[in-house]
Amino acid sequence: MSRAPQAIAVLLVVGASLWALTLAIHVDDPFAMDSAVLVIVGLLMFALIVAVGLLIPRGRWARNLARGLLAAEVLLATVTPLSGWAMAALVATGLGIVGVQGRWLSGWLRRLPAADGPGLKPMLFILGLLALVPLLGVTSPGGVEIKQGLLGAAGIVIAWGYGKANLWAVWAGRLLLGPLAILAATSPTMPGAVLVLAGGIALTGLAWTKEVWLAANPLLDTLPGPRALRPRREGSE
């Protein structure tokens, strides 16, 4: 295994960890404690997903997701006090941008998606469900209410169930995400209600697509099995 992808993966995790530490130190600036916890969980969760995606399946989606993670960290730098830890985190983000945008990953990542991969829409569905957690923290900087907590918890549970190929997770995404997003957006402490509504609508639309359904219920699993051939007895018709 090439050392460059390993170094880039570690750098992305270190950068996200430094931003998480920065948010933990600067409580109530810019996020309240419970909102900061959701953002921290999202940063660390997606950093680990990116690192694993770069090193094991070597998918191009991991590179694109890394770009999104780094862009989020840059935006975070614009609202976070630039203390010593924040400066270290910003340096790690800059190095991560150089590593992800450089040529070190070009020969490492797969050029074509894996033949047995889940596909683009199922991947967007499960990543979008997980992204609800940091989204709720960012859009509710003053604090998270039970309404937002229900939506975030539903995203985690549905993502877990969908990752296990359970059909109930697809139906939960179809029937629950929209109402929970509307409920969360009615909170007066959420200035980013439009983003939450848009996310809930987009995920509900993905849940109703054929690709998302088939990823949890493959066509081959629903077809009848082969018929067993039995020897014909004498005298039977």
N, C-alpha and C positions, 0 to 999 in steps of 0.2 A: 504494500500500500504506500502510495506517495505521502510524503510528510507534509506537503503544502496543504492539501485538504484537511488533514488532521489539525494543523496549526490554525487554519481559518475557522474550523468548527469550534476549537477551544477558545479562540479569540471572541467569537460571537457569544459564547456562553459567559465568558469573563465580562464582556461589555454589558450584557444584560444584568449580570449580577451586580456590577458597579452602579448601574442606574437604579436597581432595586435597593441597594444600600443607601444611595443618595435620597431616594424617596422616603425611606425609613427614618433617616436622620431629620429631614425637613418636614416634620409633621405639620399639617395645616398650611403648608406653603409649597406647592399650590393646591394640594389635595388634602381633604380630611383623612383621618386615619383609616376608616373603613373603605373609602374610595381608593386610597393609596394601596391598600392590601390587594384589591382587585387588579389594579394596574401592575403591581409587583408579580402577582400570580401569573398574569398574562405574559409579561416579559419573560419570566423564567420558563414558562410552559412552551412558548413558541421558540425560544432559543434552543431548548432541548429537542423540539421537533425538527428544527432546521439542522441541528448538528447530526442527529440520527439520519435525516434524509440525505444529507450530503455524503455521509460515510458508508451507509449500508445500501440503500437502493440506488444512490447516486442519481437521483432524478433531477431534472431541470426545474421542476416545481419547487424544490428546496432552495435553489438559487433565487428564484423569484420571491419566495417567501422570506428569504434572508434580506432581500432588498426592501421589502415592506417593513420588516423588523427594524432595519437600520434607519429607514425614513421616519418611523415612529420615534426612535431614539433622538433623531435630530430635532423633531418637533418638540419632544420633551425637554430638550436643552433650551428651547426658547422661553419656557415658562418656569424653569427650575432655577433657583439661585445658584450661581456658579461658584460653589465652594471647592475645597480641595478634592473631595470625592467626585464631585460633578465634573471637574476638569479632567480627572483621570478617566472617568466614564466617557467623556467626549473624545479623548485621545483614542480610547479603545474603539469607539464608534468609527472614528476616522480611519483607523487601521483596518477595521472590518470592511468599510466601503472599498478601500484599496484592494483588499484581498478578494472580495466577491466580484468586483468589477474587472479585476485583472485577468490575465490569461492562465492563471494557475489551475482554474477549475475547468477550462475549456476542454482539455483532453481527458479529464477525469469523469465528467458527467456523461450520462448516456445521451446519445443523439436522438434516439427514438424512445417513446414510452415503453415500459415493459408490457409484453403481450398479455400477461395475467394481471395487469394493474387494474385498479377500480375505475379509472376514467376520470375526466376532468370534473364533471358535475358532482359525482359522489365525493370527490376530494374537496371541492369548494363547500359542499354541504357540511362535512364534518369539521373542516377548519373554521367555517363561519360560525358554527355552533360554539366552538371553543373561543372564538373571538368575541362573543357576547360578554364574556367576563371582563376583559380590560375595557371594552367599549362602554360598559355601564359605569366603570370607575371614572373614565375620562369625561363622560357626559354628565356625571353627577359629582363635580368636584367638591361640593359642600357637604356631601354625605349620602349614603345609600339607604333607602327605605326598604321595607319588606317587599313592596311591589317590584323594585328592581332586583332584589335578591331572589325572588321567585323565578324571574326570567333567566337570571344567570345560572341558578341551580338546574332549571329545566334544560338549558343548553348543555351543561356538563352531563346530565343523566342521559339525554337523548344521544349525545355524541358517544357515550360509553356503550349504550345499547346498539347503536348503529354500527359501531366498530366490531361488535359481536355478531353482526348480521341478523339482528332481531327485527322482525317486521313491525312490532309494536312501536319501535323507535321512529319508523317512517310515518306511521299514523299519528304519533304524538307530534312530530314535526308539522304534519299537515293541519292538525286540528287545534294544537295548543299554542304554538309559537305566535301566531297572529294575535289572538286575544291577550296573551301575556305581554306582548310588546305594546299593545294599546293601553293596557292597564299600567305598565311601567311608565309610559309617556305622559300619563295624566298627573304624575307627581309634580308639584310646584317647585321642587328642588332640582329638577332636571332641565338645565338650559339646552341640552342637546337632544331634546325629545324627537326631533325630525330624524336624526341619525338612527335612533333606536327603532323608530317606526319603519324606516327604510330597510334596516337590517332584518327586522322581523318579517316584512313583506317579501324581501328577497329570499330568505331561507324557506318561507312557506312555499314560494313558487318553485324553488329547487326540490322541495319534498314531493311535489306533485309531478315531477318529471319522470319519464320512463327509466332513464339511466339510474336515478337514485333508487328507484324501486327494485330494479333488476340486480343492483349491487348487493342488496340484502336478500333477494329472492331469485337466485340464478335460474335461468330457463331450464338448464339440465336437471336441476333438483326437482322440478315440477313435472317432468316427463315420466311416463310409465317405464318401469324397468324392462329389460329384455325377457321375452317369454322362454321358459325352459322347454326344451324339446324332449318329449317322452316317446319311448319305442312303442310302436303300435302292436297290440296283441292280436293273435290270430282269431279270426271270427268276429272281431269288432269292426264296426263300420266307421 
